[in-house]
Amino acid sequence: MTFFNGCVHEGKTTGFWQEMHSATPVNTGIQRNGSQIYHYKCHECHDRNTQGAPMPGDTYDWNVRYQKGLQALVQHSIDGFNRGLMPSRGGCRNCSDQELNNAIIYMLKKAASISLIIK
């Protein structure tokens, strides 16, 4: 006898697995600014310093990261970094590359000494 409860399909669970492996369209509309993206997704880890995620106002941590260059930080947010601690696309699967860039600049500007460098 086979039971179907909607949780298993072809031997795979649905829900989280489907979400992580399904194509999500990237925003092609009006680009959200850094604050919007930060409060939409980034704050989930960066507000709590989850697994080393630098908090927006942490000048020391952001200075260390900024030494790699802005493009490296953006690429880390796009591709993921540190064995998945920084998830690909920063966990914001519908964010465009430009929106991820905006969020990083937003967090960098929160670190006072870096705000003088970033325009």
SVG drawing of the C-alpha trace seen along z (x, -y; Angstrom):
<svg xmlns="http://www.w3.org/2000/svg" viewBox="-2 -61 45 63">
<polyline fill="none" stroke="black" stroke-width="0.4" points="0.0,0.0 1.4,-3.4 0.5,-6.6 0.7,-10.0 0.7,-13.0 2.2,-15.7 5.6,-15.7 7.4,-13.2 7.6,-13.2 9.6,-10.8 11.6,-9.9 12.5,-13.5 11.0,-15.7 9.3,-18.9 9.4,-22.3 12.9,-23.4 14.6,-21.1 12.4,-22.4 12.9,-25.9 16.7,-25.5 16.9,-23.8 14.2,-25.6 15.0,-28.5 14.1,-31.8 13.7,-34.8 16.1,-37.6 14.6,-41.0 14.7,-42.8 12.4,-45.6 13.2,-48.7 16.4,-48.1 16.0,-48.1 18.5,-50.2 21.0,-48.9 18.8,-49.6 15.9,-47.8 17.9,-44.7 19.6,-44.8 16.3,-44.9 14.7,-42.3 17.4,-39.6 20.8,-40.5 19.8,-41.6 18.9,-38.0 22.6,-37.2 24.3,-40.5 22.2,-42.0 23.2,-39.1 26.8,-38.5 25.6,-35.0 28.6,-32.7 30.9,-35.7 28.7,-37.8 30.1,-41.4 27.5,-43.7 26.9,-46.9 28.5,-49.2 31.5,-47.0 34.3,-49.2 37.1,-46.7 35.5,-43.7 34.4,-45.7 37.9,-47.3 39.4,-43.8 37.0,-42.7 37.2,-45.9 40.9,-45.4 40.0,-42.6 38.3,-45.2 34.6,-45.9 34.5,-43.6 35.7,-40.7 33.0,-41.4 30.3,-41.5 31.6,-38.3 31.5,-36.6 27.9,-37.6 27.0,-36.3 28.9,-33.0 28.8,-32.3 31.9,-32.2 33.5,-30.4 32.0,-26.9 28.5,-28.3 28.5,-30.4 27.9,-33.3 25.2,-31.7 25.2,-32.3 23.3,-35.5 23.5,-36.3 20.5,-34.2 18.5,-36.6 17.8,-34.4 15.8,-37.1 18.3,-39.9 20.2,-41.2 24.0,-41.6 23.5,-45.3 21.1,-45.0 23.7,-42.8 26.3,-45.5 23.9,-48.1 23.5,-46.1 27.3,-45.7 27.8,-49.4 25.0,-50.1 26.8,-47.9 30.2,-49.4 28.8,-52.9 27.5,-51.9 31.2,-51.4 32.1,-55.1 35.7,-55.0 34.8,-53.3 32.0,-55.7 34.6,-58.2 36.0,-55.8 32.7,-54.7 30.8,-57.3"/>
</svg>
